[in-house]
Amino acid sequence: SITKERTEVILQGTSSLDPNDPAAVWEEFEFKCKPGDLNRRPCLISPYHYRLDWLMWFAAFQTYEQNEWIIHLAGKLLAQEEGTLSLLATNPFAGRDPP
């Protein structure tokens, strides 16, 4: 069975010098098959799943303390690590300074 409601972990970054500034623009890292942009066609890969996208779904059921790998993922995104970015559909900071 599948839950009736789906909680999502969303990773975002900002180029703002003050992330607490109400005018700061936050941009979302888009995953290949994880639900995100409502205007994007849903991804269908069967019988397998993209592992990172699948893990993100389960991470939403728990806290980040129970999924420490998310902290490491965020660090790799902040460092703009190419191997990690290759797991994503889009990098909103491509060609710019890291968030």
VEXDREN-2710 file (C-alpha; in Angstrom, 1 decimal):
% VEXDREN-2710
k/r/px/py/pz
1/SER/0.0/0.0/0.0
2/ILE/1.0/3.6/-0.5
3/THR/0.3/6.4/2.0
4/LYS/-2.5/8.8/1.1
5/GLU/-0.3/11.9/1.8
6/ARG/3.3/12.2/0.6
7/THR/5.8/14.3/2.6
8/GLU/8.8/15.4/0.5
9/VAL/12.3/16.5/1.4
10/ILE/13.2/19.5/-0.7
11/LEU/16.8/20.7/-1.0
12/GLN/17.2/24.4/-1.9
13/GLY/20.0/26.9/-2.0
14/THR/20.3/30.6/-2.2
15/SER/23.0/33.0/-3.6
16/SER/21.9/35.6/-1.1
17/LEU/24.6/36.8/1.3
18/ASP/21.9/36.7/4.1
19/PRO/19.8/33.6/3.8
20/ASN/17.5/35.0/6.5
21/ASP/16.7/38.0/4.4
22/PRO/13.0/37.8/3.3
23/ALA/14.1/39.0/-0.2
24/ALA/16.5/36.0/-0.5
25/VAL/15.6/33.8/-3.5
26/TRP/15.7/30.1/-2.8
27/GLU/16.2/27.7/-5.7
28/GLU/15.3/24.0/-5.7
29/PHE/17.7/21.2/-6.7
30/GLU/15.5/19.1/-9.0
31/PHE/15.9/15.3/-8.9
32/LYS/15.5/13.0/-11.9
33/CYS/12.4/11.1/-10.7
34/LYS/11.4/12.5/-7.4
35/PRO/8.2/14.5/-7.5
36/GLY/8.9/18.2/-7.9
37/ASP/7.9/20.6/-10.7
38/LEU/4.1/20.1/-11.3
39/ASN/4.6/21.1/-14.9
40/ARG/7.1/18.3/-15.5
41/ARG/6.0/15.0/-16.9
42/PRO/6.3/12.2/-14.2
43/CYS/9.2/9.9/-14.5
44/LEU/8.5/6.3/-15.1
45/ILE/11.2/3.7/-14.8
46/SER/10.2/0.1/-14.2
47/PRO/10.9/-2.2/-12.4
48/TYR/13.8/-0.1/-10.9
49/HIS/14.0/3.3/-9.3
50/TYR/16.7/6.0/-9.1
51/ARG/18.3/5.1/-5.8
52/LEU/18.8/8.6/-4.5
53/ASP/15.2/9.6/-5.4
54/TRP/13.9/6.5/-3.7
55/LEU/15.9/7.2/-0.5
56/MET/14.7/10.8/-0.4
57/TRP/11.1/9.5/-0.3
58/PHE/11.9/7.3/2.8
59/ALA/13.9/10.1/4.4
60/ALA/10.7/12.2/4.5
61/PHE/9.2/9.7/6.9
62/GLN/12.0/10.3/9.4
63/THR/14.2/13.0/10.8
64/TYR/17.6/14.1/9.4
65/GLU/19.2/12.5/12.5
66/GLN/17.9/9.1/11.3
67/ASN/19.2/9.9/7.7
68/GLU/22.6/11.5/8.3
69/TRP/23.5/10.9/4.6
70/ILE/21.3/13.9/3.7
71/ILE/23.7/16.2/5.6
72/HIS/26.5/14.8/3.5
73/LEU/24.5/15.2/0.3
74/ALA/23.8/18.8/1.2
75/GLY/27.5/19.4/1.8
76/LYS/28.4/17.9/-1.6
77/LEU/25.8/20.1/-3.3
78/LEU/27.3/23.2/-1.5
79/ALA/30.7/22.1/-2.8
80/GLN/29.2/21.7/-6.3
81/GLU/30.7/18.1/-6.5
82/GLU/30.3/16.9/-10.1
83/GLY/29.6/13.3/-9.2
84/THR/26.8/14.3/-6.9
85/LEU/25.4/16.8/-9.3
86/SER/25.2/14.1/-12.0
87/LEU/22.6/12.4/-9.8
88/LEU/20.2/15.4/-10.2
89/ALA/18.0/16.5/-13.1
90/THR/18.9/20.2/-12.7
91/ASN/21.4/22.3/-10.8
92/PRO/20.0/25.8/-10.3
93/PHE/23.6/27.1/-9.7
94/ALA/25.2/25.7/-12.9
95/GLY/27.7/28.3/-14.2
96/ARG/27.4/30.4/-11.1
97/ASP/29.0/30.6/-7.6
98/PRO/27.8/27.8/-5.3
99/PRO/24.9/28.5/-2.9
END
